[in-house]
Every structure is written in structure tokens, then in C-alpha cells.
């Protein structure tokens, strides 16, 4: 495999594997995508997004547009949704993944920088140019609010910062945001 070889799956798709030994050559691959809807071909922002191919090492299906956390000691596996406002997020699950989500052990694209949609939590509203952080939830696996976003208070802009809203939204909808989770 060459660094210049494109992975065999694009945005809105998964690698389609079920075992942790499958797809190991692609896990951790970094790819820049143009901000284009892969279904319609429509250009959205004329910017690019940086994504990492990661494995769903959690015990649940991961839904699109939700924030997830790194598995301890890994930069290529995620182990569930974010659940605390002041904890660093790994990234946002590919916004174009079908509503059925990413199966356990499958490999998918995680957006870590650039434009993507992020789901707002209950009672959350975001105006254009507001800063976003993850919403506090009961658990990182099956909680109905886990992995969702809310507007940020100034005290959370260091650890829990996700990005900046480019569109306005209210409870339960997805807002377009420029995420900036590349910190190292």
C-alpha cells in the first residue's frame, strides 16, 4: 500500500468489515476530501475536510454527525460517544453515513478538521459563529444525548472545543460546523 493510494471506500460508506483483524491496513489512514456531497456531487463550501479511517471499537452502532472519543491508547479506534463537555473529542462520525450507523468493528471516516454537520442536543440552539462543545450525557454508549453538541461557554473552549457553527439550528437538528480537532 502506498501513501498515495486511495482507500477502497469513500464518504458515506464504511469498509464493511466485522472482525478486528479485517481492514487493519486502512485503519489510521488520513485523507483529505473536498466538501462535496458524495450522493449528489453538490459542492458545499469549497473547502476540504480531513478525515481519519477509524474502527468502531465500542459496543454500539455509531450514528452519523455524532462526536466520539478515542479508545484509550489509540489514535485509530473510537470507543463510544462523547459524554462530557470539557473532554476532548476524537472527531465527528461521517455525516453521510446512513441512519443505520456504523456497525461494531467496522471502519469509517472520522472528520477531525473542516466542514461537517454536527447534531445538536436537546434544548440546544446554535447561532452562526457560535462555538460548539460536546453535550453532557448519562453514558457514552446508549444515552440518547451522547455524542451531541451544544454552544460553548468560554470556560470550555480549551478541552471540549469542537468547532464553530456555520449555520444556525435548534434542538435535535444538525448544524454545519467547521470542526478543528487536530491538536497535536
Buried (B, 14 or more C-beta within 10 A) or exposed (E): EEEEEEBEBBBBBBBEBEEEEBBEEBBBBEBEBEBBEEEEEEEBBEEBBBBBBBBBBBEBEBBBBBBBBBBEEBEBBBBBBBBBBBBBBBBBBBBBBEEEBBBBBBBBBBBBBBBBBBBBBEEBBBEEEBBBBBBBBEEBBEBEBBBBBBBBEEEBEEBBBBBBBBEBBEEEBBBBBBBBBEEE
